[in-house]
Amino acid sequence: MLILAAGMPRAGSGWHYNLVHDLVVAAGGADARAIRTHWLLAPLLTEVNCNIGTLSAPRLFPVQIPSAFGKTFAIKTHSEPRPFAEHMLRKGTLRVSYIYRDPRAALLSAIEYGERARIAGRDNAFARLMDFEAALKFMLGYVKIWQRWMAVEGIHRVRYEDLLEDYAGEAARLAAFLGADPSDERVSTVIESYRPEAAAEGDKGLHFRHGEAERWRGAFAEGELDSVNEVLGGWIEKMGYSI
């Protein structure tokens, strides 16, 4: 089976993917990095967290071939669900866990990450967010992707803030969804290693720079938060957050 760790950018998605990946391995699945190398999937899965990008049939079909040979492994995406992926879900060959976050916090994190990337001379999607309006438009796109995922049946859903506040409960719920027994020593060891405090202190490529759930409240410039609430307010409330 193919396991997909999907989520909003800057919503703890690296943390989420690595937790999912290691839970899958602890439950008897395969290491996705080894799968990428052995099955020559490097052109489709990035070296950072095996991100497949778009969930189109031409990308998913080769990636699911190892699953046909009995391999269960986890990959990552920020992209929206597509027809072939939804077909795989209905067929039972794909399992999805989706993580999301208050868009105001994700937006702030995207802006700050982009600034750090530009200072370091790195070119990525966040470095190209040169102003607040561009960043807000960027986040609006991913909020719409959130809405698409919420309409898909049979997926696991977790809010970043809930994973922070009730890590043990949410991690156990995720493990059960993935078919991993939280009481198994290998599984419990993985869960312990990804606790928020361990993730913040560790060096696992998790992009876990700031763990505070509502740091955005005092961080936006005057008028910016009003713009965010005006553009994203309806979705923010649908996600269960207050304006």
VMD Tcl script that draws the C-alpha trace (Angstrom):
set ca {
  {0.00 0.00 0.00}
  {1.07 3.55 -0.68}
  {0.82 5.94 2.28}
  {0.50 9.65 1.57}
  {1.32 12.30 4.16}
  {-0.41 15.36 2.72}
  {-0.71 18.81 4.20}
  {-0.57 22.58 4.05}
  {2.90 24.12 3.70}
  {4.33 25.45 6.99}
  {1.83 23.36 8.95}
  {4.28 20.93 10.49}
  {4.18 18.86 7.32}
  {7.83 17.78 7.60}
  {7.24 16.69 11.19}
  {4.05 14.93 10.11}
  {5.72 13.14 7.19}
  {8.64 11.85 9.21}
  {6.34 10.64 11.97}
  {4.13 8.87 9.41}
  {7.16 7.42 7.60}
  {8.75 6.01 10.74}
  {5.45 4.63 12.05}
  {4.98 2.80 8.75}
  {8.50 1.36 9.00}
  {7.95 0.37 12.65}
  {4.79 -1.47 11.62}
  {6.74 -3.53 9.06}
  {6.68 -1.19 6.06}
  {9.58 -0.11 3.89}
  {11.90 2.91 4.09}
  {10.71 5.28 1.38}
  {14.25 6.55 0.70}
  {15.41 3.00 -0.01}
  {12.37 2.46 -2.25}
  {13.17 5.65 -4.16}
  {16.70 4.44 -4.86}
  {15.98 0.75 -5.54}
  {12.99 1.39 -7.81}
  {14.61 4.34 -9.64}
  {11.97 6.81 -8.49}
  {14.32 9.74 -7.84}
  {12.87 11.75 -10.78}
  {9.43 11.56 -9.14}
  {10.20 11.75 -5.41}
  {12.36 14.60 -4.12}
  {15.32 13.93 -1.87}
  {13.65 15.93 0.89}
  {10.85 13.83 2.39}
  {10.03 11.96 -0.85}
  {7.64 14.69 -2.05}
  {5.77 13.53 -5.15}
  {4.37 16.95 -6.00}
  {1.26 16.75 -8.18}
  {-0.94 13.71 -7.64}
  {-1.42 13.04 -11.33}
  {-1.70 9.56 -12.84}
  {1.64 9.83 -14.71}
  {3.41 10.49 -11.40}
  {1.42 8.17 -9.15}
  {1.38 5.13 -11.42}
  {5.15 4.46 -11.35}
  {5.32 5.25 -7.63}
  {2.65 2.69 -6.80}
  {4.47 -0.15 -8.62}
  {6.49 -1.17 -5.53}
  {3.17 -1.45 -3.68}
  {2.03 -4.01 -6.24}
  {5.02 -6.09 -5.12}
  {3.99 -5.92 -1.47}
  {5.86 -2.79 -0.37}
  {4.16 -0.34 1.97}
  {5.87 3.04 2.22}
  {5.13 6.71 2.80}
  {5.50 9.70 0.49}
  {4.55 13.35 0.88}
  {2.65 16.08 -0.96}
  {1.22 19.57 -0.57}
  {-0.94 19.13 -3.65}
  {-4.67 18.74 -4.11}
  {-6.39 15.38 -4.58}
  {-6.70 14.33 -8.22}
  {-8.98 11.72 -9.84}
  {-6.37 8.95 -9.99}
  {-5.46 9.45 -6.33}
  {-9.14 9.32 -5.35}
  {-9.49 6.14 -7.43}
  {-6.60 4.61 -5.49}
  {-8.29 5.60 -2.22}
  {-11.54 3.92 -3.22}
  {-9.62 0.84 -4.37}
  {-7.76 0.64 -1.07}
  {-4.27 1.01 -2.53}
  {-3.71 4.48 -1.06}
  {-4.08 5.73 2.50}
  {-3.90 9.46 3.27}
  {-3.18 11.46 6.43}
  {-3.69 15.22 6.01}
  {-2.34 17.88 8.39}
  {-3.41 21.51 8.45}
  {-2.94 24.60 10.58}
  {-4.53 27.96 11.28}
  {-3.82 29.72 7.93}
  {-2.73 32.87 9.77}
  {0.07 30.94 11.47}
  {1.01 29.14 8.26}
  {1.08 32.44 6.38}
  {3.38 34.06 8.93}
  {5.69 31.05 8.84}
  {5.78 31.13 5.02}
  {6.71 34.84 5.02}
  {9.47 34.35 7.59}
  {10.83 31.23 5.92}
  {10.91 33.07 2.59}
  {12.87 35.94 4.14}
  {15.42 33.53 5.60}
  {15.72 31.76 2.25}
  {16.39 35.01 0.38}
  {19.02 36.06 2.92}
  {20.71 32.69 2.50}
  {20.53 32.93 -1.29}
  {18.20 29.94 -1.65}
  {15.54 29.89 -4.34}
  {12.33 28.14 -3.39}
  {8.59 28.75 -3.47}
  {8.73 30.77 -0.23}
  {11.67 32.93 -1.33}
  {9.50 34.13 -4.23}
  {6.90 35.58 -1.86}
  {8.32 39.07 -2.14}
  {5.46 40.92 -0.44}
  {2.50 40.34 1.85}
  {-0.08 40.27 -0.94}
  {1.84 37.57 -2.82}
  {2.10 35.51 0.37}
  {-1.62 35.91 1.10}
  {-2.51 34.77 -2.43}
  {-0.15 31.80 -2.02}
  {-1.87 30.75 1.20}
  {-5.34 31.21 -0.29}
  {-4.44 28.57 -2.86}
  {-3.54 26.08 -0.16}
  {-6.66 26.85 1.87}
  {-8.67 25.91 -1.21}
  {-6.65 22.67 -1.41}
  {-7.56 22.04 2.26}
  {-11.22 22.32 1.28}
  {-10.72 19.76 -1.50}
  {-9.12 17.29 0.89}
  {-11.85 17.72 3.49}
  {-14.38 16.52 0.91}
  {-12.49 13.26 0.39}
  {-13.84 10.31 2.36}
  {-11.70 7.88 4.29}
  {-8.69 10.06 5.05}
  {-7.12 10.80 8.42}
  {-7.27 14.46 9.46}
  {-5.13 16.18 12.09}
  {-4.70 19.81 13.06}
  {-1.17 20.96 13.82}
  {-2.34 22.67 16.99}
  {-3.98 19.46 18.23}
  {-0.79 17.53 17.55}
  {1.07 20.07 19.67}
  {-1.43 20.14 22.52}
  {-2.31 16.43 22.72}
  {0.66 14.81 21.03}
  {0.29 11.41 22.74}
  {-3.39 11.11 21.84}
  {-3.05 12.36 18.28}
  {0.06 10.26 17.59}
  {-1.71 7.14 18.89}
  {-4.71 7.93 16.69}
  {-2.42 8.36 13.68}
  {-0.58 5.12 14.45}
  {-3.86 3.21 14.64}
  {-4.94 4.67 11.29}
  {-1.68 3.46 9.77}
  {-2.11 -0.02 11.20}
  {0.62 0.41 13.82}
  {0.00 -0.70 17.41}
  {0.93 2.17 19.78}
  {1.71 -0.36 22.51}
  {4.35 -2.08 20.35}
  {7.82 -1.10 21.57}
  {9.07 -0.11 18.11}
  {6.00 2.04 17.50}
  {6.10 3.68 20.93}
  {9.80 4.46 20.44}
  {8.97 6.28 17.19}
  {6.16 8.21 18.87}
  {8.45 9.30 21.68}
  {11.18 10.44 19.26}
  {8.81 12.86 17.51}
  {7.38 14.58 20.56}
  {7.25 18.38 19.96}
  {10.12 19.08 22.32}
  {12.28 16.41 20.64}
  {11.39 17.67 17.16}
  {12.22 21.25 18.11}
  {15.61 20.28 19.51}
  {16.52 17.62 16.98}
  {18.03 17.94 13.52}
  {15.70 15.85 11.39}
  {14.89 18.32 8.63}
  {11.51 18.95 10.21}
  {11.41 22.76 9.76}
  {10.21 22.98 13.37}
  {11.50 26.47 14.10}
  {8.64 27.87 16.16}
  {6.12 25.67 17.94}
  {3.82 28.37 19.31}
  {0.35 27.86 17.89}
  {-0.81 31.51 17.92}
  {2.43 33.46 17.54}
  {0.79 35.27 14.61}
  {-1.41 37.37 16.94}
  {1.27 39.98 17.54}
  {3.47 39.45 14.49}
  {1.59 40.93 11.54}
  {1.98 44.59 10.60}
  {-0.91 47.00 11.08}
  {-3.77 46.19 8.72}
  {-2.33 42.87 7.58}
  {-4.33 40.74 9.98}
  {-7.52 42.49 8.85}
  {-6.62 41.60 5.25}
  {-6.00 37.99 6.22}
  {-9.33 37.73 8.02}
  {-11.13 39.37 5.10}
  {-9.66 36.98 2.52}
  {-9.46 33.78 4.58}
  {-12.02 34.37 7.33}
  {-14.66 31.98 6.03}
  {-12.17 29.13 5.69}
  {-10.56 29.91 9.04}
  {-13.93 29.41 10.76}
  {-14.64 26.23 8.78}
  {-11.33 24.86 10.07}
  {-12.53 25.41 13.63}
  {-10.53 28.53 14.48}
  {-11.97 31.81 15.73}
  {-11.61 35.17 14.00}
}
mol new
graphics top color blue
foreach p $ca { graphics top sphere $p radius 0.5 }
foreach p [lrange $ca 0 end-1] q [lrange $ca 1 end] { graphics top cylinder $p $q radius 0.2 }
display resetview
